[in-house]
Structures are given as C-alpha cells and as structure tokens.
Amino acid sequence: MADSGRIFLGLASIVVGAVGYRFSYHLSRFSEQLDSVGSTTPWDEVEPAGWKVLLTQIGFVFLGVFGLFWVLSGLL
C-alpha cells in the first residue's frame, strides 16, 4: 500500500531540488553577499566562485534524486 507521507516528502524534495538547481547561482551569490558583511566590497560587486555554484547544484541534484527514491519507496 502506498505511504502518502513518503510520497509527499519525496515530491517536496524533488520540487525543492529542481528549484534550487535552477536558482543555484542566485543562492550562491546571496550566500557570498552575506559573507561580505563587514567587508569593504559592496554587495552588488560580489560574485560566487564557480566551484561554489557547482557544489550547490550537486547538492540540489542529490536532494532531487533522494526525493525520487523516496517517492518510489512510498509507492512500493
């Protein structure tokens, strides 16, 4: 029988993973802007490093795949 809690949590993880992957640059930039508080560099000049954006994308892909497995385990 299907476990609705697992399916819902899995679908939520898939959605958050997809949205996070799509906006990974903006999320990384916001993180860098928070890190620049107290620095002499203005917020609008802060850019994230490529590795940080890639790491953010990998994390959100992992979350989406985890959500997919969670949905499948809820269906079986």
Wavefront OBJ file of the C-alpha trace (Angstrom):
o trace
v 0.000 0.000 0.000
v 1.215 3.495 -0.799
v 2.636 5.558 2.054
v 1.320 9.085 1.474
v 3.802 10.685 3.882
v 6.814 9.340 2.000
v 5.306 10.274 -1.343
v 4.573 13.838 -0.212
v 8.029 14.304 1.303
v 9.625 12.837 -1.818
v 7.676 15.133 -4.118
v 8.570 18.122 -1.943
v 12.244 17.120 -2.124
v 12.044 16.838 -5.902
v 10.462 20.292 -6.207
v 12.966 21.923 -3.834
v 15.817 20.176 -5.635
v 14.646 21.359 -9.059
v 14.051 24.944 -7.939
v 17.340 25.023 -6.040
v 19.219 23.702 -9.076
v 17.584 26.312 -11.286
v 18.494 29.189 -8.957
v 21.810 27.824 -7.660
v 23.761 30.831 -8.948
v 21.465 33.267 -7.153
v 21.549 31.238 -3.939
v 25.347 31.089 -4.068
v 25.535 34.805 -4.753
v 23.262 35.554 -1.808
v 25.497 33.408 0.389
v 28.549 35.353 -0.787
v 26.751 38.632 -0.114
v 26.090 37.525 3.451
v 29.757 36.570 3.773
v 30.785 40.041 2.605
v 29.074 41.786 5.512
v 31.713 43.893 7.200
v 33.903 43.879 4.100
v 34.757 46.921 2.018
v 33.379 45.208 -1.111
v 29.858 46.411 -1.995
v 27.105 43.781 -2.131
v 26.407 44.318 -5.822
v 30.036 43.562 -6.770
v 30.220 40.182 -5.021
v 30.248 37.122 -7.311
v 30.325 33.454 -6.281
v 33.169 31.203 -7.365
v 32.414 28.581 -9.978
v 33.128 25.734 -7.575
v 30.578 27.108 -5.106
v 27.834 27.240 -7.737
v 28.747 23.715 -8.880
v 28.697 22.405 -5.312
v 25.274 23.994 -4.778
v 23.980 22.377 -7.975
v 25.325 18.972 -6.946
v 23.650 19.290 -3.560
v 20.268 20.104 -5.078
v 20.574 17.297 -7.650
v 21.302 14.912 -4.784
v 18.200 16.194 -2.970
v 16.060 15.647 -6.084
v 17.367 12.113 -6.638
v 16.839 11.347 -2.956
v 13.256 12.594 -3.311
v 12.734 10.368 -6.341
v 13.868 7.306 -4.403
v 11.649 8.343 -1.521
v 8.620 8.577 -3.818
v 9.397 5.172 -5.308
v 9.801 3.615 -1.857
v 6.455 5.092 -0.847
v 4.758 3.552 -3.863
v 6.170 0.070 -3.341
l 1 2 3 4 5 6 7 8 9 10 11 12 13 14 15 16 17 18 19 20 21 22 23 24 25 26 27 28 29 30 31 32 33 34 35 36 37 38 39 40 41 42 43 44 45 46 47 48 49 50 51 52 53 54 55 56 57 58 59 60 61 62 63 64 65 66 67 68 69 70 71 72 73 74 75 76
